[in-house]
Amino acid sequence: MDADVPAFARGVRLKRQAGGAILLVPEGIVTLNPTAAAALALVDGTRTVGEIAATLGDGGFAAPDGEIARDVRDLFARLRARHLLR
């Protein structure tokens, strides 16, 4: 999964707003925590899951790299299951 290149599904957009970020989805919105928002801000259709996790690790998140990678993979898997990422 680290080599997968995630992209937002059709009709899904990340929107930053005062106090955080949300995903705009066809059936409504998904409120994001700061960590999920940071990971999804790096989804551009060219970066791999591994590259996104490494960038977050370099960005000062206070967690071991392995834990960051696991959390990113889990987040993306859950969003794929809801058809919000492809």
C-alpha positions in Angstrom: 0.0 0.0 0.0 2.9 2.4 0.5 3.5 2.5 -3.3 -0.2 3.4 -3.9 -0.9 6.9 -5.2 -4.1 8.1 -3.6 -6.3 10.7 -5.3 -9.7 12.1 -4.3 -12.7 10.4 -5.8 -14.9 12.3 -8.2 -16.8 15.0 -6.3 -14.6 15.0 -3.2 -12.6 18.1 -2.3 -10.5 19.2 0.6 -11.5 22.6 2.0 -9.5 24.5 4.6 -11.4 26.8 6.8 -10.9 28.8 9.9 -10.3 26.3 12.7 -9.6 23.2 10.5 -10.4 21.4 7.3 -13.3 19.4 5.9 -13.8 17.1 3.0 -16.7 18.1 0.8 -18.3 14.9 -0.4 -21.4 14.4 -2.6 -23.6 13.5 0.4 -22.3 16.1 2.8 -19.1 16.9 4.7 -16.5 15.0 6.7 -14.9 17.0 9.5 -11.2 16.2 9.8 -8.8 16.3 12.7 -5.6 18.2 12.2 -3.6 15.0 11.4 -6.0 13.8 8.8 -6.1 17.3 7.3 -2.3 17.4 7.1 -2.2 13.9 5.4 -5.0 14.8 2.9 -3.5 18.1 2.0 -0.6 16.1 0.5 -2.9 14.0 -1.7 -2.3 15.3 -5.2 -2.5 12.3 -7.4 1.3 12.0 -7.7 2.7 11.3 -4.2 2.6 7.7 -2.9 1.3 6.8 0.5 4.9 6.2 1.7 5.9 9.7 0.5 3.0 11.3 2.2 3.8 9.5 5.5 7.5 10.4 5.2 6.6 14.1 4.6 4.4 14.1 7.7 7.2 12.5 9.7 9.6 15.3 8.5 6.9 17.8 9.4 7.4 17.6 13.2 4.6 15.3 14.2 5.5 13.8 17.6 5.2 10.2 16.7 7.6 7.5 15.5 7.8 7.2 11.7 6.3 3.7 11.8 3.3 4.9 13.7 2.7 7.8 11.3 2.9 5.4 8.3 0.5 3.0 10.0 -2.0 5.8 10.7 -1.8 7.2 7.2 -2.4 3.8 5.7 -5.3 3.2 8.0 -6.9 6.7 7.2 -6.6 6.1 3.5 -8.0 2.6 3.7 -11.0 3.9 5.6 -11.6 6.7 3.1 -11.2 4.2 0.2 -13.8 2.0 1.8 -16.2 5.0 1.8 -15.2 5.6 -1.8 -13.8 9.0 -1.0 -10.3 8.2 -2.2 -9.3 6.1 -5.2 
